[in-house]
Amino acid sequence: MSSEEDLRSKVVEVLAEEFELDPQEMGPEATLYEDLGLDSLDAVDMVVVLEKTFGMRMTDEEALRSIRTMEDLFQFLIRLQSEKKMEK
């Protein structure tokens, strides 16, 4: 299993637990707000939970605001993770 697959499954696991969501409904095309029923307060909680889970800061507010689907979220986290690796 690749680290990208690990990241994806961990995101689904953490968000499903935090927001009481069905992991089966959290495919890449699922929209955070319409399909999963998250709101703007949930989005803030999501950032906090993901920062704690992955040990990285999510400070790019413009990129965060552009996240609409699970795939957007996965790609954002993958990019952050690769940037973090490059810093080392």
PDB file of N, CA, C and O in Angstrom:
ATOM      1  N   MET A   1       0.854  -1.189   0.000  1.00  0.00           N
ATOM      2  CA  MET A   1       0.000   0.000   0.000  1.00  0.00           C
ATOM      3  C   MET A   1       0.894   1.243   0.000  1.00  0.00           C
ATOM      4  O   MET A   1       1.829   1.336   0.794  1.00  0.00           O
ATOM      5  N   SER A   2       0.607   2.188  -0.883  1.00  0.00           N
ATOM      6  CA  SER A   2       1.421   3.399  -0.970  1.00  0.00           C
ATOM      7  C   SER A   2       1.073   4.358   0.151  1.00  0.00           C
ATOM      8  O   SER A   2       0.033   4.234   0.798  1.00  0.00           O
ATOM      9  N   SER A   3       1.957   5.313   0.370  1.00  0.00           N
ATOM     10  CA  SER A   3       1.689   6.304   1.410  1.00  0.00           C
ATOM     11  C   SER A   3       0.479   7.154   1.028  1.00  0.00           C
ATOM     12  O   SER A   3      -0.235   7.646   1.902  1.00  0.00           O
ATOM     13  N   GLU A   4       0.246   7.329  -0.275  1.00  0.00           N
ATOM     14  CA  GLU A   4      -0.932   8.079  -0.714  1.00  0.00           C
ATOM     15  C   GLU A   4      -2.215   7.322  -0.346  1.00  0.00           C
ATOM     16  O   GLU A   4      -3.187   7.925   0.108  1.00  0.00           O
ATOM     17  N   GLU A   5      -2.210   6.005  -0.544  1.00  0.00           N
ATOM     18  CA  GLU A   5      -3.372   5.195  -0.155  1.00  0.00           C
ATOM     19  C   GLU A   5      -3.556   5.222   1.363  1.00  0.00           C
ATOM     20  O   GLU A   5      -4.681   5.292   1.858  1.00  0.00           O
ATOM     21  N   ASP A   6      -2.446   5.166   2.093  1.00  0.00           N
ATOM     22  CA  ASP A   6      -2.511   5.251   3.554  1.00  0.00           C
ATOM     23  C   ASP A   6      -3.137   6.565   3.991  1.00  0.00           C
ATOM     24  O   ASP A   6      -3.997   6.598   4.871  1.00  0.00           O
ATOM     25  N   LEU A   7      -2.690   7.651   3.359  1.00  0.00           N
ATOM     26  CA  LEU A   7      -3.226   8.966   3.697  1.00  0.00           C
ATOM     27  C   LEU A   7      -4.725   9.016   3.440  1.00  0.00           C
ATOM     28  O   LEU A   7      -5.493   9.477   4.284  1.00  0.00           O
ATOM     29  N   ARG A   8      -5.136   8.541   2.273  1.00  0.00           N
ATOM     30  CA  ARG A   8      -6.559   8.559   1.926  1.00  0.00           C
ATOM     31  C   ARG A   8      -7.391   7.774   2.943  1.00  0.00           C
ATOM     32  O   ARG A   8      -8.429   8.253   3.400  1.00  0.00           O
ATOM     33  N   SER A   9      -6.940   6.583   3.292  1.00  0.00           N
ATOM     34  CA  SER A   9      -7.740   5.772   4.225  1.00  0.00           C
ATOM     35  C   SER A   9      -7.742   6.386   5.622  1.00  0.00           C
ATOM     36  O   SER A   9      -8.741   6.293   6.335  1.00  0.00           O
ATOM     37  N   LYS A  10      -6.633   7.012   6.020  1.00  0.00           N
ATOM     38  CA  LYS A  10      -6.576   7.658   7.334  1.00  0.00           C
ATOM     39  C   LYS A  10      -7.510   8.871   7.384  1.00  0.00           C
ATOM     40  O   LYS A  10      -8.184   9.091   8.390  1.00  0.00           O
ATOM     41  N   VAL A  11      -7.553   9.646   6.321  1.00  0.00           N
ATOM     42  CA  VAL A  11      -8.455  10.807   6.251  1.00  0.00           C
ATOM     43  C   VAL A  11      -9.901  10.341   6.394  1.00  0.00           C
ATOM     44  O   VAL A  11     -10.667  10.903   7.176  1.00  0.00           O
ATOM     45  N   VAL A  12     -10.264   9.322   5.641  1.00  0.00           N
ATOM     46  CA  VAL A  12     -11.631   8.794   5.705  1.00  0.00           C
ATOM     47  C   VAL A  12     -11.937   8.300   7.124  1.00  0.00           C
ATOM     48  O   VAL A  12     -12.993   8.599   7.681  1.00  0.00           O
ATOM     49  N   GLU A  13     -11.003   7.546   7.693  1.00  0.00           N
ATOM     50  CA  GLU A  13     -11.204   7.002   9.039  1.00  0.00           C
ATOM     51  C   GLU A  13     -11.402   8.120  10.070  1.00  0.00           C
ATOM     52  O   GLU A  13     -12.334   8.071  10.873  1.00  0.00           O
ATOM     53  N   VAL A  14     -10.537   9.108  10.043  1.00  0.00           N
ATOM     54  CA  VAL A  14     -10.582  10.192  11.030  1.00  0.00           C
ATOM     55  C   VAL A  14     -11.847  11.038  10.875  1.00  0.00           C
ATOM     56  O   VAL A  14     -12.506  11.362  11.863  1.00  0.00           O
ATOM     57  N   LEU A  15     -12.182  11.392   9.635  1.00  0.00           N
ATOM     58  CA  LEU A  15     -13.367  12.231   9.415  1.00  0.00           C
ATOM     59  C   LEU A  15     -14.653  11.462   9.688  1.00  0.00           C
ATOM     60  O   LEU A  15     -15.616  12.030  10.203  1.00  0.00           O
ATOM     61  N   ALA A  16     -14.681  10.186   9.351  1.00  0.00           N
ATOM     62  CA  ALA A  16     -15.870   9.374   9.632  1.00  0.00           C
ATOM     63  C   ALA A  16     -16.124   9.332  11.133  1.00  0.00           C
ATOM     64  O   ALA A  16     -17.265   9.440  11.582  1.00  0.00           O
ATOM     65  N   GLU A  17     -15.051   9.175  11.905  1.00  0.00           N
ATOM     66  CA  GLU A  17     -15.195   9.119  13.351  1.00  0.00           C
ATOM     67  C   GLU A  17     -15.592  10.486  13.927  1.00  0.00           C
ATOM     68  O   GLU A  17     -16.501  10.579  14.751  1.00  0.00           O
ATOM     69  N   GLU A  18     -14.907  11.532  13.487  1.00  0.00           N
ATOM     70  CA  GLU A  18     -15.140  12.885  14.024  1.00  0.00           C
ATOM     71  C   GLU A  18     -16.554  13.384  13.745  1.00  0.00           C
ATOM     72  O   GLU A  18     -17.188  13.979  14.616  1.00  0.00           O
ATOM     73  N   PHE A  19     -17.051  13.144  12.530  1.00  0.00           N
ATOM     74  CA  PHE A  19     -18.339  13.702  12.114  1.00  0.00           C
ATOM     75  C   PHE A  19     -19.440  12.652  11.983  1.00  0.00           C
ATOM     76  O   PHE A  19     -20.519  12.940  11.463  1.00  0.00           O
ATOM     77  N   GLU A  20     -19.168  11.434  12.455  1.00  0.00           N
ATOM     78  CA  GLU A  20     -20.146  10.345  12.405  1.00  0.00           C
ATOM     79  C   GLU A  20     -20.678  10.144  10.988  1.00  0.00           C
ATOM     80  O   GLU A  20     -21.885  10.121  10.750  1.00  0.00           O
ATOM     81  N   LEU A  21     -19.733   9.997  10.054  1.00  0.00           N
ATOM     82  CA  LEU A  21     -20.074   9.789   8.651  1.00  0.00           C
ATOM     83  C   LEU A  21     -19.864   8.335   8.273  1.00  0.00           C
ATOM     84  O   LEU A  21     -19.115   7.608   8.925  1.00  0.00           O
ATOM     85  N   ASP A  22     -20.537   7.925   7.211  1.00  0.00           N
ATOM     86  CA  ASP A  22     -20.379   6.580   6.681  1.00  0.00           C
ATOM     87  C   ASP A  22     -19.189   6.577   5.717  1.00  0.00           C
ATOM     88  O   ASP A  22     -19.228   7.256   4.690  1.00  0.00           O
ATOM     89  N   PRO A  23     -18.135   5.824   6.035  1.00  0.00           N
ATOM     90  CA  PRO A  23     -16.964   5.794   5.141  1.00  0.00           C
ATOM     91  C   PRO A  23     -17.314   5.409   3.708  1.00  0.00           C
ATOM     92  O   PRO A  23     -16.640   5.836   2.770  1.00  0.00           O
ATOM     93  N   GLN A  24     -18.368   4.599   3.530  1.00  0.00           N
ATOM     94  CA  GLN A  24     -18.774   4.194   2.182  1.00  0.00           C
ATOM     95  C   GLN A  24     -19.237   5.382   1.338  1.00  0.00           C
ATOM     96  O   GLN A  24     -19.185   5.332   0.109  1.00  0.00           O
ATOM     97  N   GLU A  25     -19.694   6.455   2.004  1.00  0.00           N
ATOM     98  CA  GLU A  25     -20.177   7.634   1.281  1.00  0.00           C
ATOM     99  C   GLU A  25     -19.064   8.654   1.038  1.00  0.00           C
ATOM    100  O   GLU A  25     -19.309   9.719   0.470  1.00  0.00           O
ATOM    101  N   MET A  26     -17.847   8.331   1.465  1.00  0.00           N
ATOM    102  CA  MET A  26     -16.766   9.303   1.421  1.00  0.00           C
ATOM    103  C   MET A  26     -15.781   9.036   0.291  1.00  0.00           C
ATOM    104  O   MET A  26     -14.568   9.143   0.471  1.00  0.00           O
ATOM    105  N   GLY A  27     -16.315   8.686  -0.876  1.00  0.00           N
ATOM    106  CA  GLY A  27     -15.468   8.462  -2.042  1.00  0.00           C
ATOM    107  C   GLY A  27     -14.871   9.762  -2.536  1.00  0.00           C
ATOM    108  O   GLY A  27     -15.264  10.835  -2.078  1.00  0.00           O
ATOM    109  N   PRO A  28     -13.928   9.688  -3.463  1.00  0.00           N
ATOM    110  CA  PRO A  28     -13.241  10.888  -3.955  1.00  0.00           C
ATOM    111  C   PRO A  28     -14.177  11.959  -4.502  1.00  0.00           C
ATOM    112  O   PRO A  28     -13.888  13.150  -4.390  1.00  0.00           O
ATOM    113  N   GLU A  29     -15.300  11.544  -5.096  1.00  0.00           N
ATOM    114  CA  GLU A  29     -16.210  12.514  -5.715  1.00  0.00           C
ATOM    115  C   GLU A  29     -17.210  13.115  -4.724  1.00  0.00           C
ATOM    116  O   GLU A  29     -17.941  14.038  -5.083  1.00  0.00           O
ATOM    117  N   ALA A  30     -17.259  12.616  -3.493  1.00  0.00           N
ATOM    118  CA  ALA A  30     -18.217  13.118  -2.499  1.00  0.00           C
ATOM    119  C   ALA A  30     -17.889  14.566  -2.136  1.00  0.00           C
ATOM    120  O   ALA A  30     -16.749  14.895  -1.809  1.00  0.00           O
ATOM    121  N   THR A  31     -18.908  15.422  -2.199  1.00  0.00           N
ATOM    122  CA  THR A  31     -18.697  16.819  -1.813  1.00  0.00           C
ATOM    123  C   THR A  31     -18.832  16.944  -0.297  1.00  0.00           C
ATOM    124  O   THR A  31     -19.686  16.309   0.321  1.00  0.00           O
ATOM    125  N   LEU A  32     -17.978  17.768   0.281  1.00  0.00           N
ATOM    126  CA  LEU A  32     -17.962  17.912   1.740  1.00  0.00           C
ATOM    127  C   LEU A  32     -19.254  18.521   2.262  1.00  0.00           C
ATOM    128  O   LEU A  32     -19.776  18.093   3.292  1.00  0.00           O
ATOM    129  N   TYR A  33     -19.768  19.516   1.556  1.00  0.00           N
ATOM    130  CA  TYR A  33     -20.913  20.256   2.079  1.00  0.00           C
ATOM    131  C   TYR A  33     -22.251  19.641   1.674  1.00  0.00           C
ATOM    132  O   TYR A  33     -23.138  19.465   2.510  1.00  0.00           O
ATOM    133  N   GLU A  34     -22.394  19.316   0.387  1.00  0.00           N
ATOM    134  CA  GLU A  34     -23.680  18.773  -0.058  1.00  0.00           C
ATOM    135  C   GLU A  34     -23.832  17.297   0.317  1.00  0.00           C
ATOM    136  O   GLU A  34     -24.802  16.923   0.977  1.00  0.00           O
ATOM    137  N   ASP A  35     -22.885  16.464  -0.097  1.00  0.00           N
ATOM    138  CA  ASP A  35     -23.018  15.016   0.112  1.00  0.00           C
ATOM    139  C   ASP A  35     -22.811  14.608   1.570  1.00  0.00           C
ATOM    140  O   ASP A  35     -23.545  13.772   2.097  1.00  0.00           O
ATOM    141  N   LEU A  36     -21.815  15.197   2.212  1.00  0.00           N
ATOM    142  CA  LEU A  36     -21.475  14.771   3.571  1.00  0.00           C
ATOM    143  C   LEU A  36     -22.125  15.643   4.642  1.00  0.00           C
ATOM    144  O   LEU A  36     -22.085  15.302   5.824  1.00  0.00           O
ATOM    145  N   GLY A  37     -22.720  16.760   4.241  1.00  0.00           N
ATOM    146  CA  GLY A  37     -23.482  17.583   5.175  1.00  0.00           C
ATOM    147  C   GLY A  37     -22.646  18.400   6.144  1.00  0.00           C
ATOM    148  O   GLY A  37     -23.137  18.798   7.200  1.00  0.00           O
ATOM    149  N   LEU A  38     -21.388  18.656   5.800  1.00  0.00           N
ATOM    150  CA  LEU A  38     -20.563  19.485   6.677  1.00  0.00           C
ATOM    151  C   LEU A  38     -20.917  20.955   6.463  1.00  0.00           C
ATOM    152  O   LEU A  38     -21.381  21.347   5.392  1.00  0.00           O
ATOM    153  N   ASP A  39     -20.688  21.761   7.503  1.00  0.00           N
ATOM    154  CA  ASP A  39     -20.900  23.202   7.372  1.00  0.00           C
ATOM    155  C   ASP A  39     -19.587  23.925   7.670  1.00  0.00           C
ATOM    156  O   ASP A  39     -18.553  23.283   7.856  1.00  0.00           O
ATOM    157  N   SER A  40     -19.624  25.251   7.715  1.00  0.00           N
ATOM    158  CA  SER A  40     -18.380  26.012   7.872  1.00  0.00           C
ATOM    159  C   SER A  40     -17.710  25.755   9.221  1.00  0.00           C
ATOM    160  O   SER A  40     -16.482  25.762   9.307  1.00  0.00           O
ATOM    161  N   LEU A  41     -18.486  25.531  10.263  1.00  0.00           N
ATOM    162  CA  LEU A  41     -17.888  25.199  11.564  1.00  0.00           C
ATOM    163  C   LEU A  41     -17.237  23.829  11.521  1.00  0.00           C
ATOM    164  O   LEU A  41     -16.171  23.624  12.103  1.00  0.00           O
ATOM    165  N   ASP A  42     -17.871  22.891  10.833  1.00  0.00           N
ATOM    166  CA  ASP A  42     -17.282  21.559  10.662  1.00  0.00           C
ATOM    167  C   ASP A  42     -15.962  21.658   9.893  1.00  0.00           C
ATOM    168  O   ASP A  42     -15.020  20.914  10.164  1.00  0.00           O
ATOM    169  N   ALA A  43     -15.905  22.583   8.932  1.00  0.00           N
ATOM    170  CA  ALA A  43     -14.675  22.742   8.146  1.00  0.00           C
ATOM    171  C   ALA A  43     -13.515  23.158   9.051  1.00  0.00           C
ATOM    172  O   ALA A  43     -12.392  22.685   8.880  1.00  0.00           O
ATOM    173  N   VAL A  44     -13.786  24.038  10.008  1.00  0.00           N
ATOM    174  CA  VAL A  44     -12.747  24.450  10.959  1.00  0.00           C
ATOM    175  C   VAL A  44     -12.327  23.256  11.809  1.00  0.00           C
ATOM    176  O   VAL A  44     -11.136  23.019  12.009  1.00  0.00           O
ATOM    177  N   ASP A  45     -13.305  22.507  12.306  1.00  0.00           N
ATOM    178  CA  ASP A  45     -12.998  21.305  13.100  1.00  0.00           C
ATOM    179  C   ASP A  45     -12.200  20.294  12.280  1.00  0.00           C
ATOM    180  O   ASP A  45     -11.284  19.651  12.792  1.00  0.00           O
ATOM    181  N   MET A  46     -12.557  20.161  11.009  1.00  0.00           N
ATOM    182  CA  MET A  46     -11.871  19.222  10.130  1.00  0.00           C
ATOM    183  C   MET A  46     -10.391  19.589  10.015  1.00  0.00           C
ATOM    184  O   MET A  46      -9.526  18.715  10.083  1.00  0.00           O
ATOM    185  N   VAL A  47     -10.103  20.868   9.844  1.00  0.00           N
ATOM    186  CA  VAL A  47      -8.709  21.321   9.742  1.00  0.00           C
ATOM    187  C   VAL A  47      -7.950  20.973  11.018  1.00  0.00           C
ATOM    188  O   VAL A  47      -6.832  20.462  10.956  1.00  0.00           O
ATOM    189  N   VAL A  48      -8.553  21.248  12.177  1.00  0.00           N
ATOM    190  CA  VAL A  48      -7.902  20.968  13.461  1.00  0.00           C
ATOM    191  C   VAL A  48      -7.607  19.474  13.601  1.00  0.00           C
ATOM    192  O   VAL A  48      -6.498  19.088  13.969  1.00  0.00           O
ATOM    193  N   VAL A  49      -8.598  18.643  13.309  1.00  0.00           N
ATOM    194  CA  VAL A  49      -8.440  17.190  13.431  1.00  0.00           C
ATOM    195  C   VAL A  49      -7.358  16.678  12.479  1.00  0.00           C
ATOM    196  O   VAL A  49      -6.534  15.847  12.863  1.00  0.00           O
ATOM    197  N   LEU A  50      -7.359  17.167  11.252  1.00  0.00           N
ATOM    198  CA  LEU A  50      -6.365  16.705  10.273  1.00  0.00           C
ATOM    199  C   LEU A  50      -4.965  17.196  10.627  1.00  0.00           C
ATOM    200  O   LEU A  50      -3.987  16.477  10.424  1.00  0.00           O
ATOM    201  N   GLU A  51      -4.862  18.418  11.158  1.00  0.00           N
ATOM    202  CA  GLU A  51      -3.554  18.916  11.591  1.00  0.00           C
ATOM    203  C   GLU A  51      -2.982  18.039  12.704  1.00  0.00           C
ATOM    204  O   GLU A  51      -1.800  17.697  12.695  1.00  0.00           O
ATOM    205  N   LYS A  52      -3.835  17.685  13.657  1.00  0.00           N
ATOM    206  CA  LYS A  52      -3.382  16.816  14.754  1.00  0.00           C
ATOM    207  C   LYS A  52      -3.012  15.431  14.244  1.00  0.00           C
ATOM    208  O   LYS A  52      -1.996  14.868  14.652  1.00  0.00           O
ATOM    209  N   THR A  53      -3.826  14.885  13.361  1.00  0.00           N
ATOM    210  CA  THR A  53      -3.607  13.537  12.848  1.00  0.00           C
ATOM    211  C   THR A  53      -2.306  13.423  12.072  1.00  0.00           C
ATOM    212  O   THR A  53      -1.550  12.468  12.252  1.00  0.00           O
ATOM    213  N   PHE A  54      -2.043  14.401  11.206  1.00  0.00           N
ATOM    214  CA  PHE A  54      -0.894  14.313  10.312  1.00  0.00           C
ATOM    215  C   PHE A  54       0.298  15.149  10.768  1.00  0.00           C
ATOM    216  O   PHE A  54       1.356  15.111  10.141  1.00  0.00           O
ATOM    217  N   GLY A  55       0.136  15.898  11.848  1.00  0.00           N
ATOM    218  CA  GLY A  55       1.249  16.673  12.377  1.00  0.00           C
ATOM    219  C   GLY A  55       1.765  17.737  11.426  1.00  0.00           C
ATOM    220  O   GLY A  55       2.968  17.988  11.353  1.00  0.00           O
ATOM    221  N   MET A  56       0.840  18.368  10.693  1.00  0.00           N
ATOM    222  CA  MET A  56       1.259  19.455   9.800  1.00  0.00           C
ATOM    223  C   MET A  56       0.258  20.593   9.871  1.00  0.00           C
ATOM    224  O   MET A  56      -0.929  20.384  10.121  1.00  0.00           O
ATOM    225  N   ARG A  57       0.753  21.788   9.650  1.00  0.00           N
ATOM    226  CA  ARG A  57      -0.095  22.977   9.685  1.00  0.00           C
ATOM    227  C   ARG A  57      -0.749  23.183   8.325  1.00  0.00           C
ATOM    228  O   ARG A  57      -0.115  23.033   7.280  1.00  0.00           O
ATOM    229  N   MET A  58      -2.027  23.529   8.365  1.00  0.00           N
ATOM    230  CA  MET A  58      -2.771  23.803   7.134  1.00  0.00           C
ATOM    231  C   MET A  58      -3.059  25.301   7.116  1.00  0.00           C
ATOM    232  O   MET A  58      -4.113  25.744   7.575  1.00  0.00           O
ATOM    233  N   THR A  59      -2.117  26.077   6.584  1.00  0.00           N
ATOM    234  CA  THR A  59      -2.210  27.531   6.672  1.00  0.00           C
ATOM    235  C   THR A  59      -2.605  28.211   5.363  1.00  0.00           C
ATOM    236  O   THR A  59      -2.850  29.418   5.348  1.00  0.00           O
ATOM    237  N   ASP A  60      -2.670  27.471   4.281  1.00  0.00           N
ATOM    238  CA  ASP A  60      -3.016  28.047   2.978  1.00  0.00           C
ATOM    239  C   ASP A  60      -4.536  28.208   2.902  1.00  0.00           C
ATOM    240  O   ASP A  60      -5.249  27.331   2.413  1.00  0.00           O
ATOM    241  N   GLU A  61      -5.014  29.363   3.405  1.00  0.00           N
ATOM    242  CA  GLU A  61      -6.471  29.569   3.488  1.00  0.00           C
ATOM    243  C   GLU A  61      -7.146  29.566   2.128  1.00  0.00           C
ATOM    244  O   GLU A  61      -8.264  29.071   1.993  1.00  0.00           O
ATOM    245  N   GLU A  62      -6.488  30.105   1.134  1.00  0.00           N
ATOM    246  CA  GLU A  62      -7.075  30.122  -0.207  1.00  0.00           C
ATOM    247  C   GLU A  62      -7.287  28.698  -0.712  1.00  0.00           C
ATOM    248  O   GLU A  62      -8.345  28.375  -1.252  1.00  0.00           O
ATOM    249  N   ALA A  63      -6.275  27.850  -0.533  1.00  0.00           N
ATOM    250  CA  ALA A  63      -6.396  26.451  -0.953  1.00  0.00           C
ATOM    251  C   ALA A  63      -7.472  25.740  -0.139  1.00  0.00           C
ATOM    252  O   ALA A  63      -8.249  24.957  -0.686  1.00  0.00           O
ATOM    253  N   LEU A  64      -7.523  26.010   1.167  1.00  0.00           N
ATOM    254  CA  LEU A  64      -8.542  25.374   2.011  1.00  0.00           C
ATOM    255  C   LEU A  64      -9.946  25.750   1.557  1.00  0.00           C
ATOM    256  O   LEU A  64     -10.837  24.902   1.515  1.00  0.00           O
ATOM    257  N   ARG A  65     -10.143  27.019   1.218  1.00  0.00           N
ATOM    258  CA  ARG A  65     -11.475  27.459   0.771  1.00  0.00           C
ATOM    259  C   ARG A  65     -11.876  26.830  -0.558  1.00  0.00           C
ATOM    260  O   ARG A  65     -13.064  26.729  -0.864  1.00  0.00           O
ATOM    261  N   SER A  66     -10.880  26.403  -1.357  1.00  0.00           N
ATOM    262  CA  SER A  66     -11.197  25.838  -2.669  1.00  0.00           C
ATOM    263  C   SER A  66     -11.547  24.349  -2.586  1.00  0.00           C
ATOM    264  O   SER A  66     -11.961  23.762  -3.586  1.00  0.00           O
ATOM    265  N   ILE A  67     -11.389  23.737  -1.425  1.00  0.00           N
ATOM    266  CA  ILE A  67     -11.672  22.305  -1.278  1.00  0.00           C
ATOM    267  C   ILE A  67     -13.185  22.078  -1.258  1.00  0.00           C
ATOM    268  O   ILE A  67     -13.897  22.593  -0.396  1.00  0.00           O
ATOM    269  N   ARG A  68     -13.644  21.308  -2.212  1.00  0.00           N
ATOM    270  CA  ARG A  68     -15.084  21.018  -2.320  1.00  0.00           C
ATOM    271  C   ARG A  68     -15.381  19.524  -2.167  1.00  0.00           C
ATOM    272  O   ARG A  68     -16.428  19.143  -1.643  1.00  0.00           O
ATOM    273  N   THR A  69     -14.456  18.690  -2.627  1.00  0.00           N
ATOM    274  CA  THR A  69     -14.702  17.249  -2.626  1.00  0.00           C
ATOM    275  C   THR A  69     -13.647  16.538  -1.782  1.00  0.00           C
ATOM    276  O   THR A  69     -12.642  17.133  -1.392  1.00  0.00           O
ATOM    277  N   MET A  70     -13.885  15.282  -1.511  1.00  0.00           N
ATOM    278  CA  MET A  70     -12.897  14.480  -0.802  1.00  0.00           C
ATOM    279  C   MET A  70     -11.596  14.424  -1.609  1.00  0.00           C
ATOM    280  O   MET A  70     -10.509  14.486  -1.035  1.00  0.00           O
ATOM    281  N   GLU A  71     -11.704  14.309  -2.926  1.00  0.00           N
ATOM    282  CA  GLU A  71     -10.499  14.268  -3.769  1.00  0.00           C
ATOM    283  C   GLU A  71      -9.700  15.568  -3.634  1.00  0.00           C
ATOM    284  O   GLU A  71      -8.471  15.533  -3.573  1.00  0.00           O
ATOM    285  N   ASP A  72     -10.391  16.716  -3.588  1.00  0.00           N
ATOM    286  CA  ASP A  72      -9.699  17.991  -3.368  1.00  0.00           C
ATOM    287  C   ASP A  72      -8.922  17.944  -2.051  1.00  0.00           C
ATOM    288  O   ASP A  72      -7.774  18.381  -1.971  1.00  0.00           O
ATOM    289  N   LEU A  73      -9.569  17.412  -1.038  1.00  0.00           N
ATOM    290  CA  LEU A  73      -8.940  17.312   0.277  1.00  0.00           C
ATOM    291  C   LEU A  73      -7.739  16.376   0.232  1.00  0.00           C
ATOM    292  O   LEU A  73      -6.678  16.700   0.766  1.00  0.00           O
ATOM    293  N   PHE A  74      -7.899  15.214  -0.403  1.00  0.00           N
ATOM    294  CA  PHE A  74      -6.786  14.270  -0.529  1.00  0.00           C
ATOM    295  C   PHE A  74      -5.594  14.931  -1.222  1.00  0.00           C
ATOM    296  O   PHE A  74      -4.463  14.842  -0.744  1.00  0.00           O
ATOM    297  N   GLN A  75      -5.852  15.590  -2.341  1.00  0.00           N
ATOM    298  CA  GLN A  75      -4.768  16.210  -3.115  1.00  0.00           C
ATOM    299  C   GLN A  75      -4.077  17.320  -2.326  1.00  0.00           C
ATOM    300  O   GLN A  75      -2.857  17.466  -2.391  1.00  0.00           O
ATOM    301  N   PHE A  76      -4.857  18.097  -1.587  1.00  0.00           N
ATOM    302  CA  PHE A  76      -4.297  19.145  -0.738  1.00  0.00           C
ATOM    303  C   PHE A  76      -3.353  18.550   0.307  1.00  0.00           C
ATOM    304  O   PHE A  76      -2.246  19.050   0.508  1.00  0.00           O
ATOM    305  N   LEU A  77      -3.796  17.484   0.967  1.00  0.00           N
ATOM    306  CA  LEU A  77      -2.972  16.851   2.004  1.00  0.00           C
ATOM    307  C   LEU A  77      -1.737  16.167   1.420  1.00  0.00           C
ATOM    308  O   LEU A  77      -0.662  16.206   2.018  1.00  0.00           O
ATOM    309  N   ILE A  78      -1.888  15.548   0.264  1.00  0.00           N
ATOM    310  CA  ILE A  78      -0.751  14.911  -0.404  1.00  0.00           C
ATOM    311  C   ILE A  78       0.296  15.970  -0.749  1.00  0.00           C
ATOM    312  O   ILE A  78       1.493  15.754  -0.559  1.00  0.00           O
ATOM    313  N   ARG A  79      -0.165  17.118  -1.258  1.00  0.00           N
ATOM    314  CA  ARG A  79       0.764  18.207  -1.594  1.00  0.00           C
ATOM    315  C   ARG A  79       1.468  18.713  -0.338  1.00  0.00           C
ATOM    316  O   ARG A  79       2.682  18.916  -0.344  1.00  0.00           O
ATOM    317  N   LEU A  80       0.706  18.916   0.740  1.00  0.00           N
ATOM    318  CA  LEU A  80       1.308  19.363   2.002  1.00  0.00           C
ATOM    319  C   LEU A  80       2.341  18.372   2.507  1.00  0.00           C
ATOM    320  O   LEU A  80       3.425  18.751   2.952  1.00  0.00           O
ATOM    321  N   GLN A  81       1.989  17.098   2.430  1.00  0.00           N
ATOM    322  CA  GLN A  81       2.894  16.064   2.914  1.00  0.00           C
ATOM    323  C   GLN A  81       4.193  16.046   2.103  1.00  0.00           C
ATOM    324  O   GLN A  81       5.273  15.887   2.671  1.00  0.00           O
ATOM    325  N   SER A  82       4.097  16.207   0.792  1.00  0.00           N
ATOM    326  CA  SER A  82       5.309  16.191  -0.031  1.00  0.00           C
ATOM    327  C   SER A  82       6.141  17.448   0.216  1.00  0.00           C
ATOM    328  O   SER A  82       7.371  17.384   0.194  1.00  0.00           O
ATOM    329  N   GLU A  83       5.485  18.600   0.454  1.00  0.00           N
ATOM    330  CA  GLU A  83       6.228  19.825   0.786  1.00  0.00           C
ATOM    331  C   GLU A  83       6.952  19.668   2.109  1.00  0.00           C
ATOM    332  O   GLU A  83       8.083  20.130   2.268  1.00  0.00           O
ATOM    333  N   LYS A  84       6.298  19.018   3.051  1.00  0.00           N
ATOM    334  CA  LYS A  84       6.898  18.797   4.365  1.00  0.00           C
ATOM    335  C   LYS A  84       8.150  17.907   4.236  1.00  0.00           C
ATOM    336  O   LYS A  84       9.167  18.153   4.885  1.00  0.00           O
ATOM    337  N   LYS A  85       8.057  16.869   3.385  1.00  0.00           N
ATOM    338  CA  LYS A  85       9.203  15.977   3.164  1.00  0.00           C
ATOM    339  C   LYS A  85      10.374  16.715   2.541  1.00  0.00           C
ATOM    340  O   LYS A  85      11.530  16.455   2.873  1.00  0.00           O
ATOM    341  N   MET A  86      10.067  17.643   1.630  1.00  0.00           N
ATOM    342  CA  MET A  86      11.126  18.405   0.948  1.00  0.00           C
ATOM    343  C   MET A  86      11.865  19.331   1.918  1.00  0.00           C
ATOM    344  O   MET A  86      13.047  19.621   1.731  1.00  0.00           O
ATOM    345  N   GLU A  87      11.163  19.788   2.948  1.00  0.00           N
ATOM    346  CA  GLU A  87      11.776  20.692   3.924  1.00  0.00           C
ATOM    347  C   GLU A  87      12.838  19.981   4.763  1.00  0.00           C
ATOM    348  O   GLU A  87      13.765  20.611   5.273  1.00  0.00           O
ATOM    349  N   LYS A  88      12.692  18.675   4.897  1.00  0.00           N
ATOM    350  CA  LYS A  88      13.610  17.919   5.756  1.00  0.00           C
ATOM    351  C   LYS A  88      14.971  17.757   5.135  1.00  0.00           C
ATOM    352  O   LYS A  88      15.855  17.145   5.735  1.00  0.00           O
TER     353      LYS A  88
END
